Amino acid sequence: MKIRRVTLWQIPLTSHTTYYMASGKTCDILPTSVVRLETDDGRSGWGEVCPIPHYLPAYAGGVAPAIAELAPQLLGADPIGPEALMHRLDAHLQGHVYAKSALDIGLWDLTAQVAGLPLYALLGGRVSPTLPLYHSITCVAPDEMARIAREAQCAGIDQFQVKLGVDGDWQADVARLSKVREAVGPGPLVYGDWNCGASRLNATRTGRAVTHLDVMLEQPCHSLEDCAAVRAATGLPMKLDESVHDIGSVLRAHRLGCMDACAIKLSKFGGLSACRRARDLCLHLGAMMCIEDTWGSDIATAAALHLAAATPSAAVLNVCDLSFYAWPRLDAAAPARQAGRIAPPDGPGLGVVPDPDQLGQPFAVFD
């Protein structure tokens, strides 16, 4: 079996609401890039990547040129054993892990299809029948954020990510955390996420003002050292996201003592192959994980769910149903949230097949 064609689509995804984040980051209408790897025996492996602007060293406009550069390395290659091919791609083009992520997902999809197994069976075997979801709340007025939290809680959600820092007012962020904590009552997990947009001073002031509350902080500052300083000054547990993106940064975060939990995101690490290695390291280090991706639709969601379902449940903080937050759905039959939880598909491979009407005409074809 050989790869005979690589096809790329770019589809605009519209968020169900504009997501406002610190430092001017927004998530509204973004192009997601969908890749299909076709083999000479008629199989198709699917991948997806959807970078958020100004979020990581990744941008949507960089996906197509990177795929164009890498596609010749895939054509004629045996797709079985994704990591061997990913080593070839890394040797040919350094970096650009976000674009490689979509290709890696497609290779895993093909490998699991050939095995006739759901992808989670190849990633360690299914541990959890369903997985806990969190709900992300855009950074708007505190009372509105509390309303959104109550609405999500009524639908079964019991983990809430509270976006912070959009106005640079640390006291407004205190109100956001306080209002959401009050709205959902004791028990549910509430954590405030600055997406690297806070100074050490303002993050510390915010954290100290809410130490009487049961809350967690997420990625207040850009550097691991500043995040560690906020963790030490406030005594509040911390989840890291942007600053942990490879094995080296995960180890540094652990040594600094600021990684109670971390986000294992497909496009941030470079696909399922790299995320599986990071997952296993976090299991060894004792850090809890949110297993997800930056943004996207049903393909990215399914890939992350397969990895999470094959991870010991005690180490899975939560997952994200990215396709819940954006329109259109690429596969209407793909998994959806139910009572605050979600399960991976059970079919061979990813178990997701995009609707041709949603894909439209390809952006590029390489054969």
Protein Blocks (a to p, Z undefined) as FASTA:
>chain_A
ZZfbdcddddddddfbdcddehhiacfbdcddddddddfeopacdddddddehkbgcdfk
lmmmmmmmmmmmmgopafehjllmmmmmmmmpggjllmmmmmmmmmmmmmmmmnopafkl
mnnoafbfbdcdddddddddfklmmmmmmmmmmnopabdcddehklopaklmmmmmmmmm
mmnoghiacdddekhpacfklmmmmmmmmmmpccddehkbfblklmmmmmmmnopacddf
klpcbfklmmmmmmnopafbccddfklnopjklmmmmmmmmmmnopacddddfbdcfklm
mmmmmmmmmgcfklmmbacdfklmpccdfblkbccdeehiacddfbehjlpacdfklnmp
afbdcZZ
